[in-house]
Amino acid sequence: MKRLLFVLSITVTLLSSVFGIGEKESASEDSPGSLTLFAAASTTDLVEELGNMFTKETGWVVMINPASSGTLAKQIEEGAPADVYISASPKWMGYVNDLGRAAESTPFLTNRLVLIAPAGEEEPSLSLIGNSLDLPASFAGRLSLGDPAHVPAGQYAMDALAFFGWDGPLEDRFLPAADVRGALAVVEQGETERGIVYETDAAKSGKVTVIGVFPEESHKPITYFAALLTESSSGAEQFYRYLTSSEEAAAICRKYGFTPASGE
């Protein structure tokens, strides 16, 4: 019964809809149907535009469920209805593959990890972070980051902190968030002096300053994966191909600061 209630809850949430795509549009006589995209929270703005473009071109309505990659993977495991999944890490993509729920998957996007502060409190910089920075001593209070238990951005952050030897001194000062957008919001509101998020999230906000970029060697490669899930709707494969193979989708990804994994 608990499992059934969970699945029904997710279904109702998705059908009531997200980002202005509601029941009225789903029920449109002009639409061939709807499909559900489970997307890593850091791709929220991107996938909203991609979904809207796909709807205009095909008539298929794209219902979007954004959350941390780990949370979405667990929802898929519990039987939540989903057609396409975008994960911000290979770990959670592998998890869904191991469940037998991915009919096909491929690298989709890449990103960078940055250190941020509330806007106006620090001079902006795009320089690489190095050993000359003593991060624990450079600010007071807590450090905002995605919860490393299930948020890929938080896992990458912990890798980077360990690389520089800052994980120990900062251990009692972490403020974990439900997803990377939550980690960004805490810094935007001035509740912490520092945060670690994706470059694309920082770029969309006028309320934070990028202090520096973590070097690629300090953490695992930040690669997003897209998967076509099993038992998906008839429009799902078409949408999956649109995301991963079309130049139009690649151009939109670049507009939001992501790099298509193909490098094109």
N, C-alpha and C positions, 0 to 999 in steps of 0.2 A: 504493500500500500504506500509506504514512504517513497519508494522509487517511482510509482505511478504518479503520485502528487507532485514530485519534482519535475517529471517530464511535462505534465500538464501545466505547471507553473511557467516553465520555460516557453512552452508553446504559446500560452496566452500572452506572455510578455512580448514575444516576437510578433505576434499577429496584431497586437494593439499598436505596435510600431514605434519606429525609431526614426529620428531625423526627418520627421514630417511625412514619412511614408506610412500611411495608415490603412485602415480597413477599407475605406472608400476607394482608394487607388487599387488595392489588391482585388477588389471586386469589380473593377472596371470591365465592361463588356469588350473594350478594345484591347485588353491585355490578354496574352496567351496564358498567363499564370504568374506565379511568384516563386522566387528561390531565396534561400537563406544563407547569408554569408556570416560566418564567425570570424571576426578580425581582431588581431592584436590592437590594443588600445592606441598605440602610437601611430597607427595607420588610419585613425578615425576620419579625419578630414579628407585624406586621400581617397579612401574607399567610398565615401559619400559621393564624391564627384565621379569616380569611376562607375559607381552604381547608377547614378543619374544619367550618365552618357550612354551606358548600356541600355537602360530603359528607353531612352529616346530613339535609339537605333533599332531595337528589337521588339519593344513592347513588354518585355519581361520585367517585372517589378522586383527589385533587389531589396530584401529585408536585411538590415544590418544589426548584428549583435556584437558590440565591442566590449572587450574585457582583457585582462591579462591572458597571455597565451596558455599558462597553466590552468587557469580557471576554465577557459574554453575547452581545453583538452579533457578536463574532468567532466564537464557538461556533456561532451560528446560520448564519453565513456558511460555516462548514466542514461544515454539514449535520447538526449535532446535532439530535435530535428534540425539538421544542418546539411547543406549541400556543398559548400566550399569553405575551407578553413585556411586562414593566414596566420602563421606562427612567427614570432620574432626570434625564435631560437631553434636550432636543430634538435635540442633535447625534447621539446614538446611535440615537434613534428614526428620524431622517432617514436614517441609515446603513442601517438594516434596511429602511426603505421603498425606498431606492434599489436594494437587492438584489432587490426584487420579492418579498420574503418576508412583507410585511404585507398581509393582505387588507383590513384596516380598522384605523385607529388614532384615538385621541382623547386630549386632555388628561385627566389622572386626578386628580392631587393637587398641592398646593403645600406648601412648607416654608420654614424660615428657617435662616440660617447664624449660628452662635455661636462665641465664643471661650471655651475651657474651661481649667481648671487642676485638678490633683488635689484632691479634697475636703479641706477644712480648711486649705488653704494660702492661700486668698483669700476675701474676703467675697463672697457671692453677689450678683449684680446682674442685673436685666433691662433695664438702661438701654442706649440705643443707643451704639455705639462712635463716637467722633468724633476730630477732629484734636487734641484735648487729650491723647489717649493717645499716648505714644511707645512703641509696641509693641516694637521691637527692643531698647530700653534697659530695658524693664520686667521682663525675665527673662534668665536665663543658659541656655546650652545650646541645644537644638534645638527646632524647632516641628513637631509631628505634624500631618500632613494626608494626605488620599488622594492617591495618585499622579496628578498632573494629566494624565499621558499617556492615562489611560483611566478615571479615577474622576471623575464629575461633581462630587462634593463638593470634590475637589482643584482642579478647574477654577474653580469658584465662589470658592474660597479665594484662588486666584491673582488673580482679578479684583478681589476686595476688597482684597488687599494692594497691588495696583498702584494702586487708587483712592486710597489713603492715602499712596502713595509708600514703602511698607515692603518691597516685593518685592526691591529692590536690596540694602538693608542685611541682609536675612534670607536672601539667596540661598544662602549656604553653610551655612545652619543648618536647612534643610528635612529632615524625616525622612518620606519618602513611604511610604504603606502600600498594600497590595493593594486595600483598599476602605475605606469610611468606618468600618466596625465595627473594622477593624484600627487605624485612627487613634485611635479612642476607647479601645481596649484599652491602647495604649501610655501614654496619659495616666492611665488607671485604675491602671496598675501603677507609676506614678510614674517612668517612664523618661524622660519629658520634662515640663517645667514648663507648657507651653502646647500647645494643639491647636485645630484648627478643624474642626468637625463640624456636622451638622444638629441643630437644636433637638430634634427627636424622639429622636435617639440619646442626647443628653445627658440628656433627661428620664427615660429608662428606667434610667439608671445612678445608683446611690447613691454612686459612687466619684469623681465629678467635680463641680466647681462651675462654673456658668455665670458668667463675668466680664462678658460683655456680648453684645449682639446687633448684627450688622453691618447697617447701614441698607440698605434694598432698592435704593437707587440706586447702591450700591457694587459690585453684581454683577448679572449677568443674572438674570431671574426664575427662581426654582427651581420648575420645573414638571415633574412626572412624567407620563409618557405610558403608556397601555396599548394593546397591539396584539393583534388576533386574527391569528394567523399562517396562511399558506397551508398547504394539505395537513394541516390540523389534525383532531383526532379529533372525533367527532360531538357530544361534550359540551362542546367548547371554546367554541363560540359562546354556549351557555347560560351558561357561567361568565363569559365576557367581558361579557355583558349584566348579569349579577349584579354584577360588579365596578363597572361604569361607570354603571349606571342604577338600581340598587335603593337604597331608603332604608335598608335594613338594613345594606348594605355601607358606605354613607356614614356611618352612625352609628358603626360599628366604626372607620372611618378617623379620625373625630373623637376617639374614645376614645384613640387612640394619638398624638394631637397633630397629625395631618395635617389639612389643610383640603381638602375635595373641590374639584376645579377648577371645578365648577359653582357653587360658593359657597353651595350649599344646606346 
